[in-house]
Amino acid sequence: MSVFSAPLLTVIFGALDVFAMLFFLLVSVLN
């Protein structure tokens, strides 16, 4: 269970990090 959950969490947090970066870039462009 932990063998599969660790890479999955890293992928999920990596995707959230990318989406947050794109969101802040979009906000900075709109402002």
Rosetta silent file (secondary structure, phi, psi, omega in degrees, C-alpha in Angstrom):
SEQUENCE: MSVFSAPLLTVIFGALDVFAMLFFLLVSVLN
SCORE:     score description
SCORE:     0.000 S_00000001
   1 L     0.000  -50.330 -177.794    0.000    0.000    0.000 S_00000001
   2 H   -68.590  -25.984 -179.524    2.683    2.490    1.015 S_00000001
   3 H   -66.941  -34.789 -179.141    4.780    1.511   -2.021 S_00000001
   4 H   -90.151  -28.069 -176.016    2.044    2.739   -4.360 S_00000001
   5 H   -74.449  -31.420 -177.797    0.757    5.637   -2.252 S_00000001
   6 H   -66.000  -52.179  177.808    4.109    7.435   -2.013 S_00000001
   7 H   -63.838  -33.493  179.765    4.696    7.949   -5.784 S_00000001
   8 H   -64.665  -41.897  178.354    1.007    8.741   -6.243 S_00000001
   9 H   -65.533  -37.909  179.553    1.174   11.494   -3.620 S_00000001
  10 H   -66.103  -38.038  178.255    4.303   12.948   -5.219 S_00000001
  11 H   -67.371  -41.856 -179.148    2.571   13.018   -8.616 S_00000001
  12 H   -65.331  -45.802 -179.660   -0.566   14.616   -7.146 S_00000001
  13 H   -68.178  -32.097  176.767    1.377   17.284   -5.238 S_00000001
  14 H   -65.141  -41.586  179.046    3.532   17.912   -8.318 S_00000001
  15 H   -66.873  -40.226  178.001    0.422   18.501  -10.429 S_00000001
  16 H   -64.400  -36.608  179.388   -1.042   20.812   -7.766 S_00000001
  17 H   -64.991  -41.678  179.317    2.252   22.719   -7.669 S_00000001
  18 H   -66.670  -43.211 -179.835    2.166   23.209  -11.450 S_00000001
  19 H   -65.457  -37.052  178.099   -1.491   24.289  -11.411 S_00000001
  20 H   -66.101  -40.240  179.408   -0.820   26.754   -8.578 S_00000001
  21 H   -64.582  -43.688  178.678    2.132   28.236  -10.492 S_00000001
  22 H   -64.917  -36.750  179.564    0.011   28.632  -13.647 S_00000001
  23 H   -65.221  -43.643  179.349   -2.797   30.189  -11.581 S_00000001
  24 H   -67.308  -34.990  176.389   -0.462   32.773  -10.011 S_00000001
  25 H   -65.265  -41.092  179.069    0.998   33.567  -13.448 S_00000001
  26 H   -64.561  -41.639  178.804   -2.522   34.090  -14.823 S_00000001
  27 H   -64.191  -40.764 -179.101   -3.442   36.363  -11.895 S_00000001
  28 H   -67.549  -34.278  178.827   -0.263   38.409  -12.356 S_00000001
  29 H   -71.215  -41.160 -178.873   -0.982   38.816  -16.086 S_00000001
  30 H   -69.514  -31.827  178.682   -4.608   39.855  -15.498 S_00000001
  31 L   -84.086    0.000    0.000   -3.578   42.372  -12.851 S_00000001
